[in-house]
Amino acid sequence: MYIIKEKSIIISIDTKKCVTCASKACIAACRKYARGILAPDSQGVPSAAYLSGEEILRLGTECLACEYACRAWGRGAVKIDAPIEGLAGYLSKRARV
């Protein structure tokens, strides 16, 4: 599992699925709709390891295109989580009222 942390999202990539993916749709979508932070590594697996953490924070657009493209044309290896700080507390208060 490869994890990329942007400003407010966390991108998880199941790299085992990527090895056999012919489309590499996530990389193409990242290049087309964002700033192209995903690039193939030496095994052809999507990675942003060539960038520092600071560069990822600066360049990441949080556009979600990689997850959509992977689900539609790839192998469903990309998952994006968008944690919302304070959501659990809000929901627990709302349920009590």
N, C-alpha and C positions, 0 to 999 in steps of 0.2 A: 504494500500500500504506500503510495506516494502522496504527501500532503503539502498543499500550498496555502499559506495564510495571507489573504489580502486584508484590506482595511476592515471590512465588516462581514466577509464571507470566508468559508473554509472549503477548499476544493480537495476532494479525496479521489485519487485515481487508483483503481485496481489494476496494477501493471501486469498481472498475470493474464488478464484478458487482452491487454494491448499488444502483447507479443504476436498474437495470431490475427490481429485486426488488419485487414487489407486497406481500409479506407483512410485511417488516421484522420477521421472527420473532425475531431476536436482540435487538432493542430490547424487544419484549414480554416475552421470557424474562428479560432483565436486570431489568426492572421487577417481574416476578412473583416470581422466585426469589432475587434479590440486592438490591442497594440502588439499582438503576437508574442506574448510571453511564453507560450508553449512551443517547444521545438523538440524534434526527435533527438534522443540521445544515441549513443553508439549501437544500441540494440533496436532502435526504431520506436522506443517507448516515449510518450510525451513527458517532457520534463521542463522545469524552469531552473534547474541546478546551475546553469551558467550565469544566473543572476544572483546578486546578493539579496538578503531579506529587505534591505532598504530600497533596492531597485524594484522589487516586486511590489512593495507598498506604493511607490511612486508611479509605476507604469500600469498596475492593475486597474482595470476599468469596471470590474465586477459586472460584466455584461451578461453572464450566464450562457453564452452561446456554445461553449465547449460541452456543457452538460446536454443541452438540447441536441446538438449535432451527433454526439456519441450515442445518445438514446435512439435517434432516428436512423442514422447511417453507420454507426459503429457497433460496439459490442456491449454497450451499457455499463462501461467501466467508470465513468465520471459521475460523481455525486457532489452537489454543492449544498452546504449547510449555511443558513443565514441566521445565526443565533441572535435573539432579541433580548438584550439585557433588561431584566426586571419583568419579563413576560410571565414567568411562573408565579411571582408574587402577585401580580395584577390579576391573573386568572384565579388564584386561590381566594383573594379578597372578593372578587366578583361572584364566585360560587357560593360564598357564605351569605351574601345579601339576599 
